[in-house]
Amino acid sequence: MESTDGGSRMKEFYEGDYIIYQNGDRYEIGKIKRIVPDGAFVWYHSGETTSKTPFDQMHKITNDYVIGETSLGGAMM
């Protein structure tokens, strides 16, 4: 089921932002590669592959300035 607030949530995220992805009771750190109207393509590992993630399962990390270099999407950096 598609989120009804996708358009407004889209404005919260930018390419390069670090996010927490909530998948049930699991949480993963990711980095946004590209924004689309109903979600974002996010790196969750060091390879070039991204996963499309809906906005309602993404939570922006607000203190991402404390995160140094990562290997997320490493092949593209």
N, C-alpha and C positions, 0 to 999 in steps of 0.2 A: 504494500500500500504506500502510495506516495505522500510525502509530508505536505501539508497545506501551507506551511510557512517557508517553503524552499526559497522563494524569491527574496524575502526579507533576510533570511539567514545567509544567503549568498553574499550580502554586503558585509558580513562579519569576517570573511576570510579573504586572504590574498595569496597569490603564488609565493612560495617560499616559507609560508607560515608553518610552524610546528603545531601539530594537533594531537589530541588523545582520541583514539577510535574506540568507542564502546560497542563491543560485540557480546551481548548477553552479560555474563559476569567476568568477561575477559577485557583487558584494556591494552592497547598497543600505541606506541608513539609513531607518528608518521610525519612526513613533510610534503606539503602540497606542491604538486608539479603544475597542474592546470585546473582552472575552475570552469564548470559547465553549469547550465541553469538548475539542474536537479542534484548537484553534488560536486565532487572534485576527484581528480585522479591523484592518488597519493602514493608516495614511496613508503614502504614499511620495511625495507631491507636495502642492502648495498647494491643490488642490481638495477638495471634500467627499467624493469617491469613495474607498472603502477597498478593499483586496484581502484576501481570507481567506488567511491564511498558517499552515501547519502548525507546531506547536511545534518539531519536529525540524529546521526550517530557520531558526529564530530564535535569535539570540544576544543576551543582554541587554548593553547598554552600561553598565558599572559606574561609570564616571566621567561620567555624563550631567550632573552639576552644572556642568561646564565649558561645556556647550552653552547659549548664550544663547537669545534668541527665535528661533524658526524659522517658516517659512511652511508647515510640514507641517500639513495639515488647516486651513489658514488661514481658510477661509470659516466654520469652526465656532468659531473662537477669539474 
